[in-house]
């Protein structure tokens, strides 16, 4: 006896059996209901946001007005070292995140974005400071270029540090397979350059602020 053909229909070339999970999901979507897939995606997104909140700086966290229960849960998650305990705590944080309204979630996303942009800018200034330090040590003309960027720089001190850093480099030549060793002057040049670049960035951000 031949089996009765499965009832169903095709959606974008794929057969959907009547009564299947996909069929029920499509019907919910037609009715304007939220599908299980969308609910799962939303839940995963909020749990990931909760995970990222663990790294948010206090200065950015405070203005958000995050509920005390969620703040306590985040603080507890930072203390937990056990893997399974951490996983359960993050699930609890995800549950608390789902209780927030869309405005609160949007504010959290914005704060995380601000932090990420700030971190990227910090990394870029770090690379710039390393490049300037290496230029100052490699080329005398670089000091003139730097003074055009920082006219208030202590020229005599910089020249002294550069001379000493060059002497230190000659006294401790690089060895194959070992990282080069640098003296105090080398580090001080970097600190001076980095502080100047940070100050310029702060000044620019204040000027650009509305």
N, C-alpha and C positions, 0 to 999 in steps of 0.2 A: 504494500500500500504506500503510495507516494506521500511524502510529508507535505503538509500545507506550507506554502511559501510564507516567509516572515513578512508581516505587514510593516510598512515603513515608507520612507521617502528619501530623496536625495537632496543634499545641501552642498553646493559647491563641488559636486562630483563624488561626494562621500555618502554612502547609505546610512541612514539613521533609522534604527528599528524602533517601532512604537513601544513606548513603555520603558525604553532604555534610559540610563542616566543622562545621556546626551540629549535625548528627546525631551525629557523633563526640564533640563536646563534651558533648552531653546524655547520651550513654551513659557518658562518663567521670564525669559528675556522679552518675549513678545508682549507679555502682560505688564512689562515695566518693572518686574521684580529683579532684585539683585541675585545673580547666579552664585552658586557655591564657589565657582572658580574665582569670581571677582571678590567675594568675601575673603577667600583664602589669600589672594594677592594683597588685599587691604590689610589683613591681619599680619602678614609677613612684613609688609612695609612699615607698619607701626612698631613691630618688634625690632626691626633693624634700626629705626629711629631711636628706640629706647636704648639699644646697644651703643649707638653713637653719643647719646646723652651722657654716658659714663665719662666721655672725654671732654665734654664741654666746659670751658673755663668758667669759674664762678662769676666773673664780671659779666659774662653773657647769659648765664643761667638766671641770675637774680631778677632781671627785669621781666622775665617770662611769666612770673607768677605761677610756677608749677605747684600743684597741690602738695601739701605736706606728706601725704601718704606715698606719693610717687617719689618725692625727694628722699624719704626714709628708705624706700625700696632700692633706690639707686645707691645710696650710701651703704646699704647692706650688701649689695652685689659687689661693690668694690672691696669689701672685707672678706668675702667668701673666696676661698682658694680651691675647694673641692670641685672637680669638674661637674659632677652630677648635681651638686648643690647649686652651682652657678647656673647650670642649664635650667633648673626649676625656677630659680629666682628671676631669670630673664623671661621665662614664660609668664611669670606673675607681673613683671614690668610691662610686658606686651598687653596683658589684660587691663592694667591700669591705663595704658596709653589709649586703648579703645574707648575709654570713658571720656576722653577729652573731645572738645568740639573742634570743628575744622579750623576755626580762627587760632586756637591754641596750637594745633598741629602745624599750621602755616608759620606761626611765630617761631616754633622750634626749628623748623626746616631753614628759616631765614637765618637764625642765630648760628646754626651749624655751617651754613654757607659762608657767613661772615668770618667764622673761625678758620674755615678751609682757605679762604682767600688770603687771610692774614698769614697763615702758615706758609702758603706759596710765596707770598711777598718776602717773608723772613728768610726763606730758603734762597730766594733770588739775591737778596742783599748779602747773604753769607757767601755765595759764589762771587759776587762782585768784590767783596772785601778780600777774598783769597786772591783774585786776579790782580787787584791793585797792589797788594803786598808783594806778589811775585814780580810785578812790573817795577815797583820801586827798588827791589833788590837787583834786578837785571839791567836796568837802564837809568842812567842819571837824568835823562830828559823826562822820565816819568814823574820826578819830583816837581818839576815845573808844571806839568800837566795837572798834578794833584793840587797844587796851590791855586790854580785857576778854579778848581772846584771848591776848595776850602781856603780862602784868603786869610782866615784867622788862625791857620795852623801854626804851631811852634816849629819854625823851620829848623832852627839849630838843634832842637831835640830830635826831630825826624832824621836829620843828616847824621847825627851821632848814632842813633839806633840802626840806621842803614849800614853805616861803616862797621859797627860792631857785629851785626848779623852776618855781613859778608866775611868778616874775620872768623866768626864761629863756624861758618860753612866750610871754609878752607881748612880749619883745624880738625874738623870731623868729617872727612870725605865719606861719601856714600859707599856702602859695602853691598856686593851682590846678594840678593835675597833678604836684605834687611831694610826696614823703613829708615829714611834719613832722620837723624837726630838734630833738633834745632834748639838754640839757646833762648834765653829770656828776651833778648832784643827782637828776635824773630816774632815771638808771640806778642810783644808790646806793639809792634808795628801793626799787626792785625787788629788788635784791640782799638788802637787809635782810629784806624780806617773804618772799622765797623761802627764805632760810636758816632763818627761823623756821618756815615751813610744813614744810620738809624735816625739821627737828629734831622737830617734833610727830609727823610720820608715823613717824619712826624709833622714837620713844618708844612710840607706840601699837602698832607691830609687835612690839616687845620685850615689851610687856605682854601681848599676845595670844598670844605664842609659848607652846607647852606646856612 
